[in-house]
Amino acid sequence: MKPIIKTKNISRLYQMGSETISALKSVSIEISKGEYVSFMGPSGSGKSTLMNIVGCLDTPTGGSYALNGHQVAQMNEASLAEVRNKEIGFVFQTFNLLPRASSLENVALPLIYAGIGQKEREARALQALKNVGLGSRADHRPNELSGGQRQRVAIARALVNNPSIILADEPTGNLDTRTSYDIMSIFKELHDRGNTIIMVTHEDDIAHYSHRIVRLRDGLVESDIQNTDIKDPVYEKSLLPKE
């Protein structure tokens, strides 16, 4: 199967005053359509830098990156913005929701950039909220929602354009254990539907919901293995004490 994501010897250098920081040194990975992959590693390992490059939020200093067979380095900023909006859905640890906007308005935001009319925007955003179990919270602002509900809104926003790739950066980092299982259940359902999911996490138990684990250390791939002990979030949640 042709890889949807292919990096070859990519590096990323940052200039911090007089010091040069090597966040990535020479990373080559391939990810096929429909895979569920975790990037793991300690702080400073390069996992978030790699995700930012894969998500076209950053560009490598050296090497090459092909997305769906297209060399990202050859795309202009307008093309990159279109790819980010249509091909990739982003889920962040801090949710990144607009505080004064309703859930519906937050979810509809990518559709504004895509030029979709208001009536269709609202219909698609409401359906995305229903898909994550928040149809009844469409008019609520972020401060009226729990942490888990805010993350569900963020997931709905990531899905509203029907992207082929979902990038999740520490999606359970600010959530309690029970809510984390709920969020990982949503990612499992998305993967079962055929979405490609790439998740950054420093938590080993969260990584074991994915089917493949890529561990980074000091800007290099330390290991890249298939996960033979895939956890089921629904089963894990059933083991918790009843509330």
Summary of the structure (lengths in Angstrom):
residues: 243
radius of gyration: 18.0
end to end distance: 45.2
largest distance: 55.2
contacts: 762
relative contact order: 0.18
helix: 37%
strand: 28%
